[in-house]
């Protein structure tokens, strides 16, 4: 049986969140810097940021009740079967 702490799942999640934030800030920077100042671009940017806040808020709410000291156990199938000769 193989087991690992559930906190290891936070590492890839943190990398994904960091990449998302970097790309979001870069997109907003390009929007402001290169003059896309129409009402449609501001509306699209607002919808994007509101959606991101919505997703992060509900992710936070879902993760509050998680017991991060738990172990995840992964059993190897058929590992207890001994070959017969």
PDB file with SEQRES, HELIX, SHEET and CRYST1 records, atoms N, CA, C and O in Angstrom:
SEQRES   1 A   85  UNK UNK UNK UNK UNK UNK UNK UNK UNK UNK UNK UNK UNK          
SEQRES   2 A   85  UNK UNK UNK UNK UNK UNK UNK UNK UNK UNK UNK UNK UNK          
SEQRES   3 A   85  UNK UNK UNK UNK UNK UNK UNK UNK UNK UNK UNK UNK UNK          
SEQRES   4 A   85  UNK UNK UNK UNK UNK UNK UNK UNK UNK UNK UNK UNK UNK          
SEQRES   5 A   85  UNK UNK UNK UNK UNK UNK UNK UNK UNK UNK UNK UNK UNK          
SEQRES   6 A   85  UNK UNK UNK UNK UNK UNK UNK UNK UNK UNK UNK UNK UNK          
SEQRES   7 A   85  UNK UNK UNK UNK UNK UNK UNK                                  
HELIX    1 AA1 UNK A    6  UNK A    8  5                                   3    
HELIX    2 AA2 UNK A    9  UNK A   33  1                                  25    
HELIX    3 AA3 UNK A   39  UNK A   64  1                                  26    
SHEET    1 AA1 2 UNK A   2  UNK A   5  0                                        
SHEET    2 AA1 2 UNK A  71  UNK A  74 -1                                        
CRYST1    1.000    1.000    1.000  90.00  90.00  90.00 P 1           1          
ATOM      1  N   UNK A   1       0.843  -1.163   0.000  1.00  0.00           N  
ATOM      2  CA  UNK A   1       0.000   0.000   0.000  1.00  0.00           C  
ATOM      3  C   UNK A   1       0.898   1.239   0.000  1.00  0.00           C  
ATOM      4  O   UNK A   1       1.938   1.278   0.658  1.00  0.00           O  
ATOM      5  N   UNK A   2       0.477   2.216  -0.734  1.00  0.00           N  
ATOM      6  CA  UNK A   2       1.217   3.456  -0.870  1.00  0.00           C  
ATOM      7  C   UNK A   2       0.364   4.571  -0.286  1.00  0.00           C  
ATOM      8  O   UNK A   2      -0.824   4.662  -0.595  1.00  0.00           O  
ATOM      9  N   UNK A   3       0.946   5.420   0.550  1.00  0.00           N  
ATOM     10  CA  UNK A   3       0.177   6.531   1.121  1.00  0.00           C  
ATOM     11  C   UNK A   3       1.008   7.803   1.090  1.00  0.00           C  
ATOM     12  O   UNK A   3       2.235   7.771   1.181  1.00  0.00           O  
ATOM     13  N   UNK A   4       0.313   8.917   0.960  1.00  0.00           N  
ATOM     14  CA  UNK A   4       0.963  10.228   0.982  1.00  0.00           C  
ATOM     15  C   UNK A   4       0.004  11.234   1.600  1.00  0.00           C  
ATOM     16  O   UNK A   4      -1.210  11.036   1.563  1.00  0.00           O  
ATOM     17  N   UNK A   5       0.540  12.322   2.172  1.00  0.00           N  
ATOM     18  CA  UNK A   5      -0.332  13.315   2.800  1.00  0.00           C  
ATOM     19  C   UNK A   5      -1.129  14.089   1.749  1.00  0.00           C  
ATOM     20  O   UNK A   5      -0.655  14.329   0.639  1.00  0.00           O  
ATOM     21  N   UNK A   6      -2.333  14.468   2.120  1.00  0.00           N  
ATOM     22  CA  UNK A   6      -3.218  15.172   1.199  1.00  0.00           C  
ATOM     23  C   UNK A   6      -2.685  16.576   0.869  1.00  0.00           C  
ATOM     24  O   UNK A   6      -3.104  17.177  -0.120  1.00  0.00           O  
ATOM     25  N   UNK A   7      -1.783  17.089   1.675  1.00  0.00           N  
ATOM     26  CA  UNK A   7      -1.219  18.415   1.396  1.00  0.00           C  
ATOM     27  C   UNK A   7      -0.388  18.433   0.117  1.00  0.00           C  
ATOM     28  O   UNK A   7      -0.145  19.505  -0.438  1.00  0.00           O  
ATOM     29  N   UNK A   8       0.049  17.274  -0.361  1.00  0.00           N  
ATOM     30  CA  UNK A   8       0.799  17.234  -1.624  1.00  0.00           C  
ATOM     31  C   UNK A   8      -0.063  17.666  -2.809  1.00  0.00           C  
ATOM     32  O   UNK A   8       0.464  18.085  -3.840  1.00  0.00           O  
ATOM     33  N   UNK A   9      -1.370  17.567  -2.669  1.00  0.00           N  
ATOM     34  CA  UNK A   9      -2.265  18.009  -3.738  1.00  0.00           C  
ATOM     35  C   UNK A   9      -2.221  19.528  -3.876  1.00  0.00           C  
ATOM     36  O   UNK A   9      -2.497  20.061  -4.951  1.00  0.00           O  
ATOM     37  N   UNK A  10      -1.880  20.221  -2.807  1.00  0.00           N  
ATOM     38  CA  UNK A  10      -1.834  21.683  -2.852  1.00  0.00           C  
ATOM     39  C   UNK A  10      -0.699  22.219  -3.722  1.00  0.00           C  
ATOM     40  O   UNK A  10      -0.777  23.349  -4.204  1.00  0.00           O  
ATOM     41  N   UNK A  11       0.348  21.429  -3.930  1.00  0.00           N  
ATOM     42  CA  UNK A  11       1.487  21.903  -4.726  1.00  0.00           C  
ATOM     43  C   UNK A  11       1.091  22.122  -6.179  1.00  0.00           C  
ATOM     44  O   UNK A  11       1.317  23.218  -6.691  1.00  0.00           O  
ATOM     45  N   UNK A  12       0.512  21.141  -6.877  1.00  0.00           N  
ATOM     46  CA  UNK A  12       0.098  21.426  -8.260  1.00  0.00           C  
ATOM     47  C   UNK A  12      -0.995  22.483  -8.334  1.00  0.00           C  
ATOM     48  O   UNK A  12      -1.026  23.286  -9.267  1.00  0.00           O  
ATOM     49  N   UNK A  13      -1.900  22.484  -7.340  1.00  0.00           N  
ATOM     50  CA  UNK A  13      -2.943  23.502  -7.324  1.00  0.00           C  
ATOM     51  C   UNK A  13      -2.339  24.899  -7.182  1.00  0.00           C  
ATOM     52  O   UNK A  13      -2.774  25.829  -7.862  1.00  0.00           O  
ATOM     53  N   UNK A  14      -1.355  25.055  -6.319  1.00  0.00           N  
ATOM     54  CA  UNK A  14      -0.686  26.344  -6.154  1.00  0.00           C  
ATOM     55  C   UNK A  14       0.030  26.789  -7.418  1.00  0.00           C  
ATOM     56  O   UNK A  14       0.019  27.973  -7.752  1.00  0.00           O  
ATOM     57  N   UNK A  15       0.653  25.853  -8.124  1.00  0.00           N  
ATOM     58  CA  UNK A  15       1.323  26.184  -9.388  1.00  0.00           C  
ATOM     59  C   UNK A  15       0.302  26.657 -10.415  1.00  0.00           C  
ATOM     60  O   UNK A  15       0.541  27.633 -11.124  1.00  0.00           O  
ATOM     61  N   UNK A  16      -0.835  25.971 -10.498  1.00  0.00           N  
ATOM     62  CA  UNK A  16      -1.879  26.368 -11.445  1.00  0.00           C  
ATOM     63  C   UNK A  16      -2.429  27.749 -11.101  1.00  0.00           C  
ATOM     64  O   UNK A  16      -2.639  28.568 -11.996  1.00  0.00           O  
ATOM     65  N   UNK A  17      -2.662  28.014  -9.833  1.00  0.00           N  
ATOM     66  CA  UNK A  17      -3.172  29.329  -9.415  1.00  0.00           C  
ATOM     67  C   UNK A  17      -2.152  30.417  -9.715  1.00  0.00           C  
ATOM     68  O   UNK A  17      -2.521  31.498 -10.173  1.00  0.00           O  
ATOM     69  N   UNK A  18      -0.874  30.149  -9.464  1.00  0.00           N  
ATOM     70  CA  UNK A  18       0.171  31.137  -9.749  1.00  0.00           C  
ATOM     71  C   UNK A  18       0.249  31.439 -11.245  1.00  0.00           C  
ATOM     72  O   UNK A  18       0.377  32.600 -11.632  1.00  0.00           O  
ATOM     73  N   UNK A  19       0.175  30.408 -12.091  1.00  0.00           N  
ATOM     74  CA  UNK A  19       0.177  30.628 -13.539  1.00  0.00           C  
ATOM     75  C   UNK A  19      -1.049  31.407 -13.981  1.00  0.00           C  
ATOM     76  O   UNK A  19      -0.948  32.293 -14.831  1.00  0.00           O  
ATOM     77  N   UNK A  20      -2.208  31.086 -13.412  1.00  0.00           N  
ATOM     78  CA  UNK A  20      -3.428  31.810 -13.748  1.00  0.00           C  
ATOM     79  C   UNK A  20      -3.309  33.286 -13.367  1.00  0.00           C  
ATOM     80  O   UNK A  20      -3.674  34.160 -14.153  1.00  0.00           O  
ATOM     81  N   UNK A  21      -2.803  33.563 -12.174  1.00  0.00           N  
ATOM     82  CA  UNK A  21      -2.659  34.962 -11.744  1.00  0.00           C  
ATOM     83  C   UNK A  21      -1.655  35.707 -12.616  1.00  0.00           C  
ATOM     84  O   UNK A  21      -1.887  36.862 -12.974  1.00  0.00           O  
ATOM     85  N   UNK A  22      -0.547  35.062 -12.961  1.00  0.00           N  
ATOM     86  CA  UNK A  22       0.447  35.694 -13.814  1.00  0.00           C  
ATOM     87  C   UNK A  22      -0.146  36.030 -15.179  1.00  0.00           C  
ATOM     88  O   UNK A  22       0.013  37.148 -15.671  1.00  0.00           O  
ATOM     89  N   UNK A  23      -0.824  35.066 -15.786  1.00  0.00           N  
ATOM     90  CA  UNK A  23      -1.406  35.299 -17.104  1.00  0.00           C  
ATOM     91  C   UNK A  23      -2.525  36.338 -17.048  1.00  0.00           C  
ATOM     92  O   UNK A  23      -2.698  37.112 -17.989  1.00  0.00           O  
ATOM     93  N   UNK A  24      -3.278  36.361 -15.964  1.00  0.00           N  
ATOM     94  CA  UNK A  24      -4.346  37.357 -15.815  1.00  0.00           C  
ATOM     95  C   UNK A  24      -3.762  38.757 -15.708  1.00  0.00           C  
ATOM     96  O   UNK A  24      -4.220  39.684 -16.375  1.00  0.00           O  
ATOM     97  N   UNK A  25      -2.750  38.903 -14.867  1.00  0.00           N  
ATOM     98  CA  UNK A  25      -2.136  40.228 -14.713  1.00  0.00           C  
ATOM     99  C   UNK A  25      -1.463  40.674 -16.001  1.00  0.00           C  
ATOM    100  O   UNK A  25      -1.493  41.858 -16.335  1.00  0.00           O  
ATOM    101  N   UNK A  26      -0.860  39.751 -16.723  1.00  0.00           N  
ATOM    102  CA  UNK A  26      -0.228  40.086 -17.995  1.00  0.00           C  
ATOM    103  C   UNK A  26      -1.274  40.513 -19.025  1.00  0.00           C  
ATOM    104  O   UNK A  26      -1.043  41.451 -19.788  1.00  0.00           O  
ATOM    105  N   UNK A  27      -2.405  39.844 -19.053  1.00  0.00           N  
ATOM    106  CA  UNK A  27      -3.474  40.210 -19.981  1.00  0.00           C  
ATOM    107  C   UNK A  27      -4.046  41.581 -19.651  1.00  0.00           C  
ATOM    108  O   UNK A  27      -4.293  42.386 -20.548  1.00  0.00           O  
ATOM    109  N   UNK A  28      -4.256  41.847 -18.371  1.00  0.00           N  
ATOM    110  CA  UNK A  28      -4.777  43.165 -17.974  1.00  0.00           C  
ATOM    111  C   UNK A  28      -3.755  44.252 -18.274  1.00  0.00           C  
ATOM    112  O   UNK A  28      -4.122  45.340 -18.716  1.00  0.00           O  
ATOM    113  N   UNK A  29      -2.485  43.971 -18.042  1.00  0.00           N  
ATOM    114  CA  UNK A  29      -1.435  44.926 -18.375  1.00  0.00           C  
ATOM    115  C   UNK A  29      -1.457  45.252 -19.866  1.00  0.00           C  
ATOM    116  O   UNK A  29      -1.381  46.421 -20.244  1.00  0.00           O  
ATOM    117  N   UNK A  30      -1.561  44.233 -20.714  1.00  0.00           N  
ATOM    118  CA  UNK A  30      -1.610  44.473 -22.159  1.00  0.00           C  
ATOM    119  C   UNK A  30      -2.864  45.238 -22.556  1.00  0.00           C  
ATOM    120  O   UNK A  30      -2.813  46.074 -23.458  1.00  0.00           O  
ATOM    121  N   UNK A  31      -3.972  44.970 -21.908  1.00  0.00           N  
ATOM    122  CA  UNK A  31      -5.210  45.680 -22.201  1.00  0.00           C  
ATOM    123  C   UNK A  31      -5.074  47.171 -21.897  1.00  0.00           C  
ATOM    124  O   UNK A  31      -5.506  48.013 -22.685  1.00  0.00           O  
ATOM    125  N   UNK A  32      -4.482  47.487 -20.769  1.00  0.00           N  
ATOM    126  CA  UNK A  32      -4.307  48.892 -20.379  1.00  0.00           C  
ATOM    127  C   UNK A  32      -3.214  49.553 -21.205  1.00  0.00           C  
ATOM    128  O   UNK A  32      -3.383  50.687 -21.651  1.00  0.00           O  
ATOM    129  N   UNK A  33      -2.108  48.871 -21.413  1.00  0.00           N  
ATOM    130  CA  UNK A  33      -0.961  49.477 -22.092  1.00  0.00           C  
ATOM    131  C   UNK A  33      -1.208  49.751 -23.569  1.00  0.00           C  
ATOM    132  O   UNK A  33      -0.806  50.796 -24.080  1.00  0.00           O  
ATOM    133  N   UNK A  34      -1.860  48.830 -24.254  1.00  0.00           N  
ATOM    134  CA  UNK A  34      -1.989  48.963 -25.692  1.00  0.00           C  
ATOM    135  C   UNK A  34      -3.331  49.544 -26.129  1.00  0.00           C  
ATOM    136  O   UNK A  34      -3.709  49.425 -27.295  1.00  0.00           O  
ATOM    137  N   UNK A  35      -4.029  50.152 -25.228  1.00  0.00           N  
ATOM    138  CA  UNK A  35      -5.134  51.026 -25.568  1.00  0.00           C  
ATOM    139  C   UNK A  35      -6.433  50.372 -25.969  1.00  0.00           C  
ATOM    140  O   UNK A  35      -7.211  50.981 -26.703  1.00  0.00           O  
ATOM    141  N   UNK A  36      -6.699  49.182 -25.532  1.00  0.00           N  
ATOM    142  CA  UNK A  36      -7.999  48.593 -25.804  1.00  0.00           C  
ATOM    143  C   UNK A  36      -8.977  49.142 -24.772  1.00  0.00           C  
ATOM    144  O   UNK A  36      -9.265  48.495 -23.765  1.00  0.00           O  
ATOM    145  N   UNK A  37      -9.481  50.340 -25.036  1.00  0.00           N  
ATOM    146  CA  UNK A  37     -10.283  51.044 -24.033  1.00  0.00           C  
ATOM    147  C   UNK A  37     -11.753  51.141 -24.425  1.00  0.00           C  
ATOM    148  O   UNK A  37     -12.441  52.064 -23.987  1.00  0.00           O  
ATOM    149  N   UNK A  38     -12.242  50.231 -25.224  1.00  0.00           N  
ATOM    150  CA  UNK A  38     -13.655  50.265 -25.573  1.00  0.00           C  
ATOM    151  C   UNK A  38     -14.480  49.698 -24.415  1.00  0.00           C  
ATOM    152  O   UNK A  38     -13.958  49.041 -23.514  1.00  0.00           O  
ATOM    153  N   UNK A  39     -15.761  49.971 -24.470  1.00  0.00           N  
ATOM    154  CA  UNK A  39     -16.641  49.470 -23.408  1.00  0.00           C  
ATOM    155  C   UNK A  39     -16.698  47.946 -23.420  1.00  0.00           C  
ATOM    156  O   UNK A  39     -16.814  47.318 -22.368  1.00  0.00           O  
ATOM    157  N   UNK A  40     -16.619  47.360 -24.597  1.00  0.00           N  
ATOM    158  CA  UNK A  40     -16.642  45.899 -24.695  1.00  0.00           C  
ATOM    159  C   UNK A  40     -15.441  45.254 -24.024  1.00  0.00           C  
ATOM    160  O   UNK A  40     -15.574  44.221 -23.367  1.00  0.00           O  
ATOM    161  N   UNK A  41     -14.257  45.864 -24.188  1.00  0.00           N  
ATOM    162  CA  UNK A  41     -13.058  45.288 -23.578  1.00  0.00           C  
ATOM    163  C   UNK A  41     -13.112  45.400 -22.055  1.00  0.00           C  
ATOM    164  O   UNK A  41     -12.699  44.486 -21.341  1.00  0.00           O  
ATOM    165  N   UNK A  42     -13.625  46.528 -21.567  1.00  0.00           N  
ATOM    166  CA  UNK A  42     -13.756  46.663 -20.114  1.00  0.00           C  
ATOM    167  C   UNK A  42     -14.806  45.700 -19.565  1.00  0.00           C  
ATOM    168  O   UNK A  42     -14.636  45.146 -18.479  1.00  0.00           O  
ATOM    169  N   UNK A  43     -15.885  45.500 -20.312  1.00  0.00           N  
ATOM    170  CA  UNK A  43     -16.911  44.561 -19.876  1.00  0.00           C  
ATOM    171  C   UNK A  43     -16.364  43.134 -19.866  1.00  0.00           C  
ATOM    172  O   UNK A  43     -16.633  42.379 -18.932  1.00  0.00           O  
ATOM    173  N   UNK A  44     -15.606  42.761 -20.884  1.00  0.00           N  
ATOM    174  CA  UNK A  44     -15.013  41.423 -20.938  1.00  0.00           C  
ATOM    175  C   UNK A  44     -14.006  41.234 -19.806  1.00  0.00           C  
ATOM    176  O   UNK A  44     -13.958  40.170 -19.190  1.00  0.00           O  
ATOM    177  N   UNK A  45     -13.204  42.261 -19.529  1.00  0.00           N  
ATOM    178  CA  UNK A  45     -12.229  42.174 -18.433  1.00  0.00           C  
ATOM    179  C   UNK A  45     -12.940  42.040 -17.096  1.00  0.00           C  
ATOM    180  O   UNK A  45     -12.528  41.247 -16.250  1.00  0.00           O  
ATOM    181  N   UNK A  46     -14.009  42.813 -16.899  1.00  0.00           N  
ATOM    182  CA  UNK A  46     -14.771  42.720 -15.652  1.00  0.00           C  
ATOM    183  C   UNK A  46     -15.396  41.340 -15.498  1.00  0.00           C  
ATOM    184  O   UNK A  46     -15.357  40.757 -14.414  1.00  0.00           O  
ATOM    185  N   UNK A  47     -15.974  40.811 -16.582  1.00  0.00           N  
ATOM    186  CA  UNK A  47     -16.587  39.477 -16.517  1.00  0.00           C  
ATOM    187  C   UNK A  47     -15.536  38.423 -16.198  1.00  0.00           C  
ATOM    188  O   UNK A  47     -15.794  37.510 -15.414  1.00  0.00           O  
ATOM    189  N   UNK A  48     -14.353  38.539 -16.799  1.00  0.00           N  
ATOM    190  CA  UNK A  48     -13.271  37.596 -16.527  1.00  0.00           C  
ATOM    191  C   UNK A  48     -12.853  37.659 -15.062  1.00  0.00           C  
ATOM    192  O   UNK A  48     -12.738  36.625 -14.405  1.00  0.00           O  
ATOM    193  N   UNK A  49     -12.625  38.859 -14.549  1.00  0.00           N  
ATOM    194  CA  UNK A  49     -12.196  39.002 -13.161  1.00  0.00           C  
ATOM    195  C   UNK A  49     -13.291  38.575 -12.189  1.00  0.00           C  
ATOM    196  O   UNK A  49     -12.998  37.959 -11.164  1.00  0.00           O  
ATOM    197  N   UNK A  50     -14.545  38.894 -12.496  1.00  0.00           N  
ATOM    198  CA  UNK A  50     -15.649  38.470 -11.629  1.00  0.00           C  
ATOM    199  C   UNK A  50     -15.757  36.949 -11.614  1.00  0.00           C  
ATOM    200  O   UNK A  50     -15.993  36.357 -10.561  1.00  0.00           O  
ATOM    201  N   UNK A  51     -15.587  36.319 -12.759  1.00  0.00           N  
ATOM    202  CA  UNK A  51     -15.617  34.854 -12.813  1.00  0.00           C  
ATOM    203  C   UNK A  51     -14.473  34.244 -12.027  1.00  0.00           C  
ATOM    204  O   UNK A  51     -14.658  33.244 -11.334  1.00  0.00           O  
ATOM    205  N   UNK A  52     -13.287  34.838 -12.128  1.00  0.00           N  
ATOM    206  CA  UNK A  52     -12.130  34.335 -11.388  1.00  0.00           C  
ATOM    207  C   UNK A  52     -12.350  34.470  -9.881  1.00  0.00           C  
ATOM    208  O   UNK A  52     -12.054  33.544  -9.127  1.00  0.00           O  
ATOM    209  N   UNK A  53     -12.864  35.611  -9.444  1.00  0.00           N  
ATOM    210  CA  UNK A  53     -13.151  35.807  -8.016  1.00  0.00           C  
ATOM    211  C   UNK A  53     -14.209  34.810  -7.559  1.00  0.00           C  
ATOM    212  O   UNK A  53     -14.101  34.244  -6.471  1.00  0.00           O  
ATOM    213  N   UNK A  54     -15.230  34.592  -8.384  1.00  0.00           N  
ATOM    214  CA  UNK A  54     -16.285  33.628  -8.078  1.00  0.00           C  
ATOM    215  C   UNK A  54     -15.705  32.234  -7.880  1.00  0.00           C  
ATOM    216  O   UNK A  54     -16.033  31.565  -6.899  1.00  0.00           O  
ATOM    217  N   UNK A  55     -14.856  31.788  -8.788  1.00  0.00           N  
ATOM    218  CA  UNK A  55     -14.252  30.456  -8.698  1.00  0.00           C  
ATOM    219  C   UNK A  55     -13.338  30.351  -7.478  1.00  0.00           C  
ATOM    220  O   UNK A  55     -13.400  29.360  -6.751  1.00  0.00           O  
ATOM    221  N   UNK A  56     -12.498  31.349  -7.244  1.00  0.00           N  
ATOM    222  CA  UNK A  56     -11.599  31.311  -6.091  1.00  0.00           C  
ATOM    223  C   UNK A  56     -12.361  31.340  -4.772  1.00  0.00           C  
ATOM    224  O   UNK A  56     -11.970  30.669  -3.817  1.00  0.00           O  
ATOM    225  N   UNK A  57     -13.445  32.110  -4.710  1.00  0.00           N  
ATOM    226  CA  UNK A  57     -14.231  32.177  -3.476  1.00  0.00           C  
ATOM    227  C   UNK A  57     -14.847  30.822  -3.151  1.00  0.00           C  
ATOM    228  O   UNK A  57     -14.756  30.353  -2.017  1.00  0.00           O  
ATOM    229  N   UNK A  58     -15.472  30.191  -4.144  1.00  0.00           N  
ATOM    230  CA  UNK A  58     -16.108  28.909  -3.875  1.00  0.00           C  
ATOM    231  C   UNK A  58     -15.089  27.792  -3.675  1.00  0.00           C  
ATOM    232  O   UNK A  58     -15.369  26.824  -2.968  1.00  0.00           O  
ATOM    233  N   UNK A  59     -13.921  27.909  -4.279  1.00  0.00           N  
ATOM    234  CA  UNK A  59     -12.855  26.949  -3.991  1.00  0.00           C  
ATOM    235  C   UNK A  59     -12.403  27.100  -2.542  1.00  0.00           C  
ATOM    236  O   UNK A  59     -12.210  26.107  -1.840  1.00  0.00           O  
ATOM    237  N   UNK A  60     -12.238  28.330  -2.101  1.00  0.00           N  
ATOM    238  CA  UNK A  60     -11.863  28.592  -0.705  1.00  0.00           C  
ATOM    239  C   UNK A  60     -12.907  28.029   0.247  1.00  0.00           C  
ATOM    240  O   UNK A  60     -12.558  27.402   1.247  1.00  0.00           O  
ATOM    241  N   UNK A  61     -14.183  28.244  -0.052  1.00  0.00           N  
ATOM    242  CA  UNK A  61     -15.253  27.732   0.794  1.00  0.00           C  
ATOM    243  C   UNK A  61     -15.244  26.198   0.843  1.00  0.00           C  
ATOM    244  O   UNK A  61     -15.516  25.605   1.887  1.00  0.00           O  
ATOM    245  N   UNK A  62     -14.934  25.573  -0.272  1.00  0.00           N  
ATOM    246  CA  UNK A  62     -14.898  24.110  -0.301  1.00  0.00           C  
ATOM    247  C   UNK A  62     -13.707  23.565   0.463  1.00  0.00           C  
ATOM    248  O   UNK A  62     -13.796  22.486   1.050  1.00  0.00           O  
ATOM    249  N   UNK A  63     -12.590  24.288   0.470  1.00  0.00           N  
ATOM    250  CA  UNK A  63     -11.373  23.798   1.113  1.00  0.00           C  
ATOM    251  C   UNK A  63     -11.316  24.081   2.607  1.00  0.00           C  
ATOM    252  O   UNK A  63     -10.464  23.529   3.303  1.00  0.00           O  
ATOM    253  N   UNK A  64     -12.203  24.928   3.114  1.00  0.00           N  
ATOM    254  CA  UNK A  64     -12.167  25.253   4.542  1.00  0.00           C  
ATOM    255  C   UNK A  64     -12.384  24.008   5.401  1.00  0.00           C  
ATOM    256  O   UNK A  64     -11.705  23.837   6.414  1.00  0.00           O  
ATOM    257  N   UNK A  65     -13.302  23.150   5.022  1.00  0.00           N  
ATOM    258  CA  UNK A  65     -13.627  21.976   5.829  1.00  0.00           C  
ATOM    259  C   UNK A  65     -12.709  20.790   5.626  1.00  0.00           C  
ATOM    260  O   UNK A  65     -12.986  19.715   6.159  1.00  0.00           O  
ATOM    261  N   UNK A  66     -11.634  20.940   4.881  1.00  0.00           N  
ATOM    262  CA  UNK A  66     -10.748  19.821   4.581  1.00  0.00           C  
ATOM    263  C   UNK A  66      -9.772  19.572   5.725  1.00  0.00           C  
ATOM    264  O   UNK A  66      -9.163  20.504   6.250  1.00  0.00           O  
ATOM    265  N   UNK A  67      -9.631  18.318   6.101  1.00  0.00           N  
ATOM    266  CA  UNK A  67      -8.648  17.919   7.109  1.00  0.00           C  
ATOM    267  C   UNK A  67      -7.331  17.639   6.387  1.00  0.00           C  
ATOM    268  O   UNK A  67      -7.172  16.588   5.766  1.00  0.00           O  
ATOM    269  N   UNK A  68      -6.390  18.575   6.466  1.00  0.00           N  
ATOM    270  CA  UNK A  68      -5.150  18.489   5.696  1.00  0.00           C  
ATOM    271  C   UNK A  68      -4.141  17.530   6.317  1.00  0.00           C  
ATOM    272  O   UNK A  68      -3.070  17.318   5.748  1.00  0.00           O  
ATOM    273  N   UNK A  69      -4.460  16.945   7.473  1.00  0.00           N  
ATOM    274  CA  UNK A  69      -3.538  15.983   8.073  1.00  0.00           C  
ATOM    275  C   UNK A  69      -3.853  14.551   7.644  1.00  0.00           C  
ATOM    276  O   UNK A  69      -3.149  13.623   8.042  1.00  0.00           O  
ATOM    277  N   UNK A  70      -4.889  14.361   6.847  1.00  0.00           N  
ATOM    278  CA  UNK A  70      -5.246  13.025   6.384  1.00  0.00           C  
ATOM    279  C   UNK A  70      -4.213  12.467   5.422  1.00  0.00           C  
ATOM    280  O   UNK A  70      -3.483  13.203   4.758  1.00  0.00           O  
ATOM    281  N   UNK A  71      -4.176  11.155   5.369  1.00  0.00           N  
ATOM    282  CA  UNK A  71      -3.322  10.445   4.423  1.00  0.00           C  
ATOM    283  C   UNK A  71      -4.208   9.836   3.334  1.00  0.00           C  
ATOM    284  O   UNK A  71      -5.313   9.368   3.609  1.00  0.00           O  
ATOM    285  N   UNK A  72      -3.717   9.851   2.118  1.00  0.00           N  
ATOM    286  CA  UNK A  72      -4.396   9.178   1.024  1.00  0.00           C  
ATOM    287  C   UNK A  72      -3.705   7.833   0.832  1.00  0.00           C  
ATOM    288  O   UNK A  72      -2.497   7.772   0.602  1.00  0.00           O  
ATOM    289  N   UNK A  73      -4.481   6.758   0.928  1.00  0.00           N  
ATOM    290  CA  UNK A  73      -3.939   5.413   0.772  1.00  0.00           C  
ATOM    291  C   UNK A  73      -4.305   4.883  -0.600  1.00  0.00           C  
ATOM    292  O   UNK A  73      -5.471   4.912  -0.996  1.00  0.00           O  
ATOM    293  N   UNK A  74      -3.319   4.406  -1.317  1.00  0.00           N  
ATOM    294  CA  UNK A  74      -3.529   3.819  -2.630  1.00  0.00           C  
ATOM    295  C   UNK A  74      -3.055   2.380  -2.565  1.00  0.00           C  
ATOM    296  O   UNK A  74      -1.876   2.106  -2.338  1.00  0.00           O  
ATOM    297  N   UNK A  75      -3.981   1.476  -2.765  1.00  0.00           N  
ATOM    298  CA  UNK A  75      -3.642   0.055  -2.732  1.00  0.00           C  
ATOM    299  C   UNK A  75      -3.304  -0.402  -4.144  1.00  0.00           C  
ATOM    300  O   UNK A  75      -3.964  -0.021  -5.111  1.00  0.00           O  
ATOM    301  N   UNK A  76      -2.285  -1.210  -4.243  1.00  0.00           N  
ATOM    302  CA  UNK A  76      -1.913  -1.793  -5.528  1.00  0.00           C  
ATOM    303  C   UNK A  76      -2.812  -3.003  -5.757  1.00  0.00           C  
ATOM    304  O   UNK A  76      -2.842  -3.912  -4.928  1.00  0.00           O  
ATOM    305  N   UNK A  77      -3.542  -3.029  -6.868  1.00  0.00           N  
ATOM    306  CA  UNK A  77      -4.471  -4.156  -7.070  1.00  0.00           C  
ATOM    307  C   UNK A  77      -3.728  -5.488  -7.168  1.00  0.00           C  
ATOM    308  O   UNK A  77      -2.655  -5.591  -7.763  1.00  0.00           O  
ATOM    309  N   UNK A  78      -4.327  -6.474  -6.577  1.00  0.00           N  
ATOM    310  CA  UNK A  78      -3.833  -7.861  -6.615  1.00  0.00           C  
ATOM    311  C   UNK A  78      -2.451  -8.017  -5.968  1.00  0.00           C  
ATOM    312  O   UNK A  78      -1.731  -8.966  -6.278  1.00  0.00           O  
ATOM    313  N   UNK A  79      -2.077  -7.097  -5.075  1.00  0.00           N  
ATOM    314  CA  UNK A  79      -0.747  -7.211  -4.464  1.00  0.00           C  
ATOM    315  C   UNK A  79      -0.710  -8.293  -3.387  1.00  0.00           C  
ATOM    316  O   UNK A  79       0.367  -8.771  -3.031  1.00  0.00           O  
ATOM    317  N   UNK A  80      -1.867  -8.684  -2.866  1.00  0.00           N  
ATOM    318  CA  UNK A  80      -1.860  -9.691  -1.807  1.00  0.00           C  
ATOM    319  C   UNK A  80      -2.015 -11.108  -2.345  1.00  0.00           C  
ATOM    320  O   UNK A  80      -1.955 -12.069  -1.578  1.00  0.00           O  
ATOM    321  N   UNK A  81      -2.210 -11.249  -3.642  1.00  0.00           N  
ATOM    322  CA  UNK A  81      -2.356 -12.577  -4.226  1.00  0.00           C  
ATOM    323  C   UNK A  81      -0.979 -13.167  -4.487  1.00  0.00           C  
ATOM    324  O   UNK A  81      -0.147 -12.571  -5.172  1.00  0.00           O  
ATOM    325  N   UNK A  82      -0.758 -14.336  -3.934  1.00  0.00           N  
ATOM    326  CA  UNK A  82       0.525 -15.022  -4.120  1.00  0.00           C  
ATOM    327  C   UNK A  82       0.384 -16.001  -5.306  1.00  0.00           C  
ATOM    328  O   UNK A  82      -0.600 -16.733  -5.413  1.00  0.00           O  
ATOM    329  N   UNK A  83       1.376 -15.991  -6.170  1.00  0.00           N  
ATOM    330  CA  UNK A  83       1.292 -16.936  -7.287  1.00  0.00           C  
ATOM    331  C   UNK A  83       1.443 -18.379  -6.775  1.00  0.00           C  
ATOM    332  O   UNK A  83       2.258 -18.659  -5.897  1.00  0.00           O  
ATOM    333  N   UNK A  84       0.658 -19.258  -7.333  1.00  0.00           N  
ATOM    334  CA  UNK A  84       0.753 -20.666  -6.924  1.00  0.00           C  
ATOM    335  C   UNK A  84       1.578 -21.428  -7.960  1.00  0.00           C  
ATOM    336  O   UNK A  84       1.452 -21.205  -9.165  1.00  0.00           O  
ATOM    337  N   UNK A  85       2.410 -22.317  -7.470  1.00  0.00           N  
ATOM    338  CA  UNK A  85       3.275 -23.100  -8.364  1.00  0.00           C  
ATOM    339  C   UNK A  85       2.758 -24.475  -8.570  1.00  0.00           C  
ATOM    340  O   UNK A  85       3.368 -25.261  -9.295  1.00  0.00           O  
TER     341      UNK A  85                                                      
END                                                                             
